[in-house]
């Protein structure tokens, strides 16, 4: 029998149990390559592009647009043109029958965030993956974000590594005491967090403000850092959208916040109502707005105050890579230009300031290639 490849509902994030095809990017009969976008998948949190798992002809849209389906359900079929329709029909029928007989995934993943005390303040973190002999990977979000920003990357990395995403001070479920709020203070908190959870050395992956925090940690505490992946990182140039952080803090209603958050993405339709509501709930927490205001004043205020670009040469033999969205509206992708030859540089087309959401599979592959 000729090869028939099933395309199934993906699992975007640890707690996802179902989703729907928001729209098909490729029609039936189109030839697609592995990694090419074939559909937009909508979850309760976000709509995200889905990349084809293999090359072939998209012979059948099994899922209808807007149809709610569980993770693992058949949504499409890939096969070459010489495969008879009858074989495809039989494959779909057999797959659906076998899938219906399987026990459904639990409604929620048992893995929950934990907290640890670091220098008198609580830090929230989510740890996944298995212990192994390699160094763990620590994921550090950007300004106004939290550990959930990595929900499209963390599961894939966890298949091979111990992975820890944390909320920086002032963010998410961590304490809202940020001290001076500058990059050095946040880097000291990250270093203390690693000691508190007994991680002697880790691969750091930082986004935006989190990139600057990761880089400063490597400069101040090089023995704790095995490698650096800097995603649309602050600290590599002065330019930053002067309005973004202020508008983010000031917005108190959905209609105010939605256009601000939309600037993070190439496709503003990725911004869901649930995403905006989650951000508004965070901003209503006691001390959250004051913490963000202090961090903004210490680090941005219309430009990036601490530029660490000239110190990359101090990192010695720590492997470094920079990943940027080519259409980043917050921090320009030109900050990835003319870096030292030892720094691996990747500028991803079709991505904005959140490539770990818009190009999650590619960002995950790049991280794995660096950490080995």
Secondary structure, DSSP 4 states (H G I P E B T S, - for coil): ---EEEEE----STT--EEEEEEESS-TT-EE-TT-EEEEEE-SSBEEEEE-SS-EEEEEE-SPTT-EEETT-EEEEEE-TTS-HHHHHHHHHHHHHHHHHSPPPPSS-S---EEEEETTEEEEEEEES---SSPEEEEE--TT--GGGGTTTHHHHHTTS-EEEEPPTTSTTS-S--TT-SHHHHHHHHHHHHHHTT-SSEEEEEETHHHHHHHHHHHH-GGGEEEEEEES-TTS-S---TTHHHHHHH--SHHHHHHHHHTT-SSGGGB-HHHHHHHHHHHTSTTHHHHHHHHHHHH-TTS-S---GGGGGGGTT-EEEEEEETT-SSS-GGGGTT--TTSEEEEETT--S-HHHHTHHHHHHHHHHHH-
